[in-house]
């Protein structure tokens, strides 16, 4: 069919008008903040009361680090330029510091009030591994006051800050970390040996320097030396004092969004005693052999949202903490009001973890719609005698897992500082001695876990409570797990199983020992003590 010129012109005008109208609509949406959606929906219908957290808002002014002399060639040092840009903008009331595409070699970056550090696409911020660039400071690590090297990115007692964009921050962690031989292939180990460094006398642990190895030798509290008294003694082990990548202490209104953090010297992201913390669409990568290579350690924080993130790390992925032992109890700042949603964890010691430093308490935590594929443990609750603290009011639902080498669900109140795989190899035993319960006795109670599926695990679940303080009031509902072995409950009380299906290769679906007030689909089960009780679930 032929079309007249007039008709064609009318059609062209109509299409053009529609296109302009749609463009106008899109522009209007962008101006309204299409790239910065509200997080309000994530706080609807929570099982506890919590106000919605709003994203920080920054003045429209911005500066580019190039204007301060920064050179993105991977050779020039840009520490002064980046920090001067932040300082100048902060004195004007804040705004956005832009890091454009390039390779930006730098030392530590300090965030100040009202600053959005924005790394654009194809921007690689590479932290120089030279130890002297990171002075030893007073800080906190693994729940204790201590000294560590200055973190590559840090802020203390500041408000309204963000790290945003699509860029990558690389912590050069391989230059800081010690490595255990058992965590590497033979070819990786040989390559590491040829890179330099020193070996311990047994030849099974590599250190980047003799200084680092000395630090390990004097650290009697995991990674925290307790016997050093002079600055010279601390300086002599400077290389051992690996910093967390992003240290945020007593900050308010914090946003991490869109960026990638990789290759951290120790923990990747450590918000400590922060309020209103949002981590959205962030990727965190550490080598699987990275010692203490955690993804997120949220410690003693109030009001946090962890949403749409990806973790592939060398230790626990998303971990809730609140200080350690007497110091944590005296701080008495719980980690509370936390929403964890739509996150994916690949490698990690645990997908979602509480502890083991939880002495200030943990409560009001909601975890939903997360996937763990290949983590050592899926949902991991851990502590030990001496911690004290109460973990309670935890709701977990809609979790999918696959290829879990130990347990999809683990409560371990005899945590020894080792990974679940390491404890498995050493043949972890069950303790039955009954000391008195004191303020040093940790308590885990009032926890709901439902709609969980796992394809492939060694043991479906393991509850290993304390004889003097059993794991109490845990509801398990709509659970489906295929595993080599079934559920093992030890030192638990008032555990309810409803619509729990376990496909165990050994045919033993449930064993209970020193477990009281157990119910299965509403029916009470006789209490068990010294002699384990073997049960079959309804499928």
C-alpha positions, 0 to 999 in steps of 0.5 A: 500500500502506498503512503502519501508524503503528507501521511508520512510527514504526519507519521514522522511528526507523531513519532518525533512528538512521542519520542520527545514526550518519552525523553521528557518523562525520562528526564523528569524521572532522572531529575527526581532521582531514578538512579537513587531509589528510596529504601523505604520498602525494605522497612515495611512489615518487619517483625520488629519496630524500626524506622526507615533509613533514608539515604544521605543527601549531599550539596550539589557542588562537586570537585574532581581530584584531577583539579588537585593534581591527581594523576591516574597512571598507576605510578604517581602517588595521589594521597595528598590530592585526594585528601585535599579535595575532600578537606576543601569540599568539607570546609564548604559544607560538603558535596561530591569528590569525583574520582574519574576513570584511571588507576589512582595509586594512593595511601590512606583516605580520610572521609569527612562530614558531608562527603560523597566519595564517588568513583566513576566507571573504570576508576581503579583506586589502588592502595600502595602497600608500603607499610610506612604509609599507614601509621599505627593508631589506637582502634578496635579489632576483633572486639577489643581495643588495640593498635592497628595500622591506619585503614586505607579508607577511614572515618571517625565521628563524622556524619553524612558520608558515602562511597558511591559509583561503579569504581573498584577499590583495591586494598593490596591485601596480598602484601599484608596477609600471612598465608597458611599452606593448607589453603593453597594449591601446590603451584600457588604455594610455590609461586608465593614462596618465590615472591619473597617473604619468610616461612615459620619454623614448621614451614606451613605458614608464609609471612610477607616479612620477618616483622610480620612473623614476629607479630604473630609470635607475640599475639596471644589473643588471636590477632591482638597482642596483649603484652606490648607496652612501648611504641617501639615494641608496636612499631617492631611488628608494624607489618603484622598489624593488618588494617581493616579496609574500610573503618567507620567508627561512631559515624552517622548516616553512612552509604556504601553503594555500587562500588567494589572492594577487593583484596583487603588486608584483613576485614573488608568493611567494619562499621563500629558503633555507627547509626543509620548505615546502608550498604547497597549493591556493593561487591566484596571480593577477597581470595578464599585463602585470605586470613580474616578476609571477612566481607562485612563486620557490623559491630555494635551498630543501630539501624542498618540496611544490607541489600543487593550485595555480592560477597566472595571472601576468605572468611565470614561474609556478613557478620554481626558483632558487638564486642568481645568478653569483658570489654564488650560487656562493659561497652554494652552497645548491642548490634540492633535493628538490622535488615539484610535482604537480597544478598548473594554469598559465594565463598565464605566461612559463613553466609550470615553469621552472628558472633563470635564477638557478641558480648554487648548483645545482638537483637532485632535482626531480619534476614531474607531472600539471600543465597549462599552457594558454596559457603562453608556454613550457611547460617552460622551462630557462634560463641564460647564461654567468657563472652557473655551477651544475649543474642535474641529476636532474630528472624531468618526466611527465604534462604536458598543454599547449595554445596555447603561442605559442613552445615546449612544451619549451625549453632556452635557455643564451643567456638575455638577461633577456627573455621567449621572445616578446620574444626571438622578435620580436628574432630570437634567433640561435645562437652557435657560438663556443667559450670555455673551460668554467670555474666560470662555465659553467652545466651542464644534464644528466640530465633525463627528460621523458615523457608530454607532450602539447601541442596547438598551439605554434610550435615543438615543442622548442628546445635551445640549448646552449653550445658549451663545455657542451652540454645533456647526457643528456636523455631524451624519451619518449612525447611528442606535439606539434602545432606549426608547426615541429618539434624543433630541437636545437643544442649537445646531447649524448646526447639520447634520443627514444623514442616521440616524435611531432611533427605539424609544419605545415612537415613538418620534424619534427627538425633537429639541429646541433652535436648528438652521440650522438643516438638515436631509438627506440634507433637512433643518429643520425650526429653533426651540426656546422656543417650541420644534419641533418634527420630524420623521426620514426617516427609 
